[in-house]
Amino acid sequence: MNALPLVCALREPGTVAAFGAEQWNMLIAMARAERLIGTLAVRIGDMPVPEAVRFVLADARLDAEWEARQALWEADRAAVALKPLGLRVVLLKGTAYAAARLKAGEGRFIGDLDILVPRNAMAEVEKYLMAAGWEWVKPDPYDDAYYRQWMHELPPMIHQERDRMIDVHHTILPLTARQTPDAGAMIADAISVTGGLYVLSPEDRICHAVAHLLADGDLAGGLRNLWDIYCLLGEVDAGALETRAGRHGLSRHVRQARRLADALYGEGRRRLTPWDRIVIARLLARDGWGRETRKGLRFAFYLRSHWLRMPPMMLARHLFTKWRKGHRPV
């Protein structure tokens, strides 16, 4: 058993028509685990489903709509807080999709507010956000120093009244990563949406989503990220995307993402490599209860995510420090 039934339901919602109770339980558990239940609800729409399922999907749609409104309000609060600086506040990920009314945002659950600002403005951005009520989540001196010296963002912050997180990025990959995307170009070419907020250009949205999925993380929750990419790919010219990906050093990753998106959510016409099949096995590693499976494979991707982020000696020191502090990968 793996998460393929969820993938099939997103690709062809009509496949759920013949589902029995056990299959529905499995599908809903997988969709919740991958934070795709709202997207699944939108995809199924008004198709006839069992009454109990109808209530679950209706609640998921309402929850997603509420999260989108809350995320946009939080983005507005950040824009107001940073307005005196006169810089572009570029929304990333789910909040950007909601603000731009993109297909990728339909039914999408939105977690933290992610924004991109120029690196030379980070100190001022930090000061203004703290004045507006945000405070640090990570009090650990090692974590704080690690973020500030090596990462692509400030340490996470949370608003003391609204209890909402914000991640302030100055680029889209850690400074120690092998790829060095042109964050300045991303900000310069961002598109105005509303209230002094911007979103990345269509090509840069894909480059960012691809970098997050394939050049940085361990692919946890990757089915949702790949669904984002699949939706975003329908809004760009392939040639323009290839040119932009080359500028950011992400051509190989973008090409792989296109193959993966086609294999799982598209028509399956692109030829897969052995590495693609390994990535797909990681993406689908869930059982019928929504629990992650294939622990060895997950751990290998966990190590890979750190290998991509930093040189070997730095990686060894970092993992040892985290281990000594009691951190253990799930």
C-alpha positions in Angstrom: 0.0 0.0 0.0 1.2 3.5 -0.8 -0.3 6.9 -1.6 -1.1 6.2 -5.2 -4.9 6.2 -4.6 -4.6 9.8 -3.5 -2.6 10.7 -6.6 -5.2 9.0 -8.8 -8.1 10.8 -7.1 -6.4 14.2 -7.7 -5.6 13.3 -11.3 -8.9 11.8 -12.1 -11.6 12.6 -9.5 -14.0 10.2 -11.2 -12.0 7.2 -9.9 -13.6 7.7 -6.5 -17.1 7.0 -7.7 -16.9 3.3 -7.0 -15.2 3.7 -3.6 -16.5 1.8 -0.6 -16.2 2.9 3.1 -12.8 1.3 3.5 -11.4 3.0 0.4 -12.8 6.4 1.5 -11.3 6.1 5.0 -7.9 5.3 3.4 -8.2 8.2 0.9 -9.2 10.7 3.5 -6.4 9.6 5.9 -3.8 10.0 3.2 -5.1 13.4 2.0 -5.1 14.7 5.6 -1.6 13.5 6.2 -0.4 15.2 3.0 -2.4 18.3 3.7 -4.2 17.8 0.5 -7.7 17.2 1.9 -8.9 20.7 0.8 -7.4 20.2 -2.7 -9.1 16.8 -2.9 -12.4 18.4 -1.8 -12.2 21.0 -4.6 -11.3 18.4 -7.2 -14.2 16.2 -6.3 -16.5 19.2 -6.2 -20.2 18.3 -6.5 -19.7 14.7 -7.5 -22.0 12.3 -5.6 -20.3 10.8 -2.6 -21.5 9.1 0.6 -23.1 11.6 3.1 -20.4 11.2 5.7 -17.7 11.9 3.1 -19.7 14.9 1.9 -19.5 16.5 5.3 -15.8 15.8 5.6 -15.0 17.4 2.2 -17.3 20.4 2.9 -15.5 21.0 6.2 -12.2 20.8 4.4 -13.2 23.4 1.8 -14.4 25.7 4.5 -11.2 25.2 6.5 -9.1 26.0 3.4 -11.1 29.1 2.7 -10.6 30.3 6.3 -6.9 29.6 6.2 -6.6 31.6 2.9 -8.4 34.6 4.4 -6.3 34.4 7.6 -3.1 34.1 5.6 -4.0 37.1 3.5 -4.8 39.1 6.6 -1.5 38.2 8.1 0.3 39.2 4.9 -1.5 42.5 5.0 -0.3 43.1 8.6 3.3 42.3 7.6 3.0 44.8 4.6 1.7 47.5 7.0 4.5 46.9 9.4 7.1 47.1 6.7 5.6 49.9 4.7 7.9 52.6 6.1 10.9 50.8 4.6 9.6 51.3 1.1 10.7 47.9 -0.1 9.0 45.1 -2.1 7.4 42.5 0.2 7.2 39.4 -2.0 4.8 36.6 -0.9 5.9 33.0 -1.3 4.2 29.6 -1.4 0.5 29.2 -0.4 -0.1 32.8 0.6 1.2 33.9 -2.8 -1.1 31.5 -4.6 -4.1 32.7 -2.7 -3.2 36.4 -3.3 -2.8 35.8 -7.0 -5.9 33.6 -7.2 -4.0 30.7 -8.8 -5.2 27.2 -9.4 -2.5 26.0 -7.0 -4.2 27.9 -4.2 -7.6 26.2 -4.7 -8.3 24.2 -1.5 -4.7 24.6 -0.3 -4.0 24.7 3.4 -1.6 27.5 4.2 0.8 27.3 7.2 3.4 30.0 7.9 3.6 33.3 6.1 6.7 33.3 3.9 8.0 36.5 2.5 11.1 37.4 0.4 12.9 40.7 0.9 16.3 42.1 -0.1 19.2 40.7 1.9 20.6 44.1 2.7 17.2 45.0 4.3 17.0 42.1 6.7 18.2 43.9 9.8 15.6 46.7 9.3 12.9 44.2 8.4 13.6 42.3 11.6 13.5 45.5 13.7 10.1 46.6 12.2 8.5 43.2 12.6 9.5 43.0 16.2 8.1 46.5 16.8 4.8 45.3 15.3 4.5 42.3 17.7 6.5 39.4 16.2 9.0 37.6 18.4 11.5 34.8 18.1 10.5 31.1 18.2 13.9 29.6 18.6 15.7 30.8 21.7 18.6 28.4 21.3 21.8 30.3 20.6 23.2 27.7 18.2 20.0 27.6 16.1 19.9 31.4 16.0 23.5 31.7 14.9 23.1 28.9 12.4 20.1 30.7 10.7 21.8 34.0 10.6 25.1 32.8 9.3 24.1 30.1 6.9 20.4 30.0 6.1 18.3 31.8 3.5 16.0 33.2 6.1 15.8 34.7 9.6 15.0 32.4 12.5 11.2 31.8 12.6 9.1 34.5 14.3 5.6 34.3 15.7 3.2 37.1 16.5 2.6 37.4 20.2 -1.1 38.1 19.8 -2.2 36.3 16.7 0.0 33.3 17.2 0.9 33.2 13.5 4.4 32.4 12.2 6.4 34.4 9.7 9.5 33.2 7.8 11.5 36.1 6.3 13.6 35.0 3.4 16.4 36.8 1.5 16.8 34.1 -1.0 15.2 30.7 -1.7 18.0 28.2 -0.8 20.5 28.2 2.1 23.7 30.1 1.5 25.7 26.9 1.7 23.6 25.1 -1.0 25.1 24.0 -4.3 22.7 26.2 -6.3 22.7 30.0 -5.9 19.4 31.3 -7.3 19.4 35.0 -8.3 17.1 36.4 -5.5 17.7 40.0 -6.7 16.2 39.1 -10.1 13.3 37.4 -8.4 12.4 40.5 -6.4 13.0 42.8 -9.4 10.7 40.8 -11.6 8.0 40.2 -9.0 4.4 41.2 -9.8 2.3 43.6 -7.7 -0.9 42.1 -6.4 -2.5 44.2 -3.7 -1.8 46.4 -0.6 1.9 46.8 -1.4 2.5 43.1 -1.7 4.1 41.2 -4.6 4.3 37.7 -5.9 7.0 36.0 -7.9 6.7 35.9 -11.7 5.1 32.7 -13.1 8.5 31.2 -14.0 10.1 32.1 -10.6 7.1 30.6 -8.7 8.0 27.3 -10.3 11.7 27.7 -9.7 11.0 28.4 -6.0 8.6 25.5 -5.6 11.1 23.1 -7.4 14.0 24.3 -5.3 12.0 23.7 -2.1 11.0 20.2 -3.3 14.1 18.8 -5.0 17.1 21.0 -4.0 16.5 21.5 -0.3 14.1 19.4 1.6 13.7 15.7 2.4 10.5 15.4 0.3 8.2 15.2 3.4 4.8 16.4 2.2 6.1 16.3 -1.3 2.9 15.3 -3.0 1.4 18.7 -2.1 4.4 20.5 -3.3 4.4 18.5 -6.6 0.7 19.3 -7.0 1.6 23.0 -6.7 4.2 22.6 -9.4 1.8 20.7 -11.6 -0.7 23.5 -11.4 1.9 26.2 -11.9 3.3 24.5 -15.0 0.1 25.1 -16.8 0.6 28.9 -16.6 4.1 29.3 -18.2 5.8 28.9 -21.5 8.2 26.0 -21.4 11.0 27.9 -23.2 10.7 30.9 -20.8 10.8 28.5 -17.8 13.9 26.8 -19.1 15.7 30.1 -19.6 14.7 31.3 -16.1 15.7 28.0 -14.5 19.1 28.3 -16.1 19.6 31.7 -14.6 18.9 30.3 -11.1 21.0 27.2 -11.6 17.9 25.0 -11.3 17.6 23.6 -14.9 18.1 20.0 -13.9 15.7 20.2 -11.0 13.0 21.9 -13.1 13.3 19.2 -15.8 13.0 16.5 -13.2 10.0 18.2 -11.6 8.3 18.3 -14.9 8.8 14.6 -15.4 7.5 13.8 -11.9 4.5 16.1 -12.2 3.6 14.4 -15.5 4.1 10.9 -14.1 1.9 11.4 -11.1 -0.6 14.1 -12.0 -0.4 14.3 -15.8 -0.6 11.9 -18.7 2.6 10.0 -18.0 4.2 10.7 -21.3 7.7 11.6 -20.1 10.3 9.0 -19.7 11.4 8.5 -16.1 15.0 8.0 -15.0 15.9 5.5 -12.2 16.4 8.5 -9.9 12.9 9.7 -10.7 11.5 6.4 -9.7 13.3 6.5 -6.3 11.9 10.0 -5.7 8.4 8.8 -6.6 8.8 5.9 -4.1 9.7 8.5 -1.4 6.7 10.7 -2.3 4.3 7.8 -2.2 5.6 6.3 1.1 2.3 6.2 3.1 0.1 3.4 4.3 -3.7 3.3 4.3 -3.8 5.0 7.7 -1.9 8.0 6.4 1.3 7.0 8.2 4.7 7.3 6.6 6.3 4.1 5.6 9.8 3.0 4.3 11.7 4.4 7.2 15.1 3.6 5.6 14.2 5.5 2.5 12.9 8.5 4.5 16.1 8.5 6.5 18.2 8.5 3.4 16.4 11.5 2.0 16.8 13.2 5.4 20.5 12.8 5.1 20.4 13.9 1.4 18.6 17.1 2.3 21.4 18.0 4.7 24.0 17.0 2.2 22.5 19.3 -0.4 22.5 22.2 2.2 26.1 22.2 3.3 29.7 20.9 2.7 30.6 17.5 4.3 32.6 18.8 7.3 30.0 21.4 8.2 27.3 18.8 7.8 29.1 16.4 10.2 29.5 19.1 12.8 25.9 20.3 12.4 24.4 16.7 12.7 26.6 16.0 15.7 25.5 19.2 17.4 21.9 18.5 16.8 22.2 14.9 18.0 24.0 16.0 21.2 21.1 18.4 21.8 18.6 15.5 21.5 17.3 16.0 18.0 16.4 12.7 16.3 14.9 12.5 12.7 11.4 11.0 12.7 
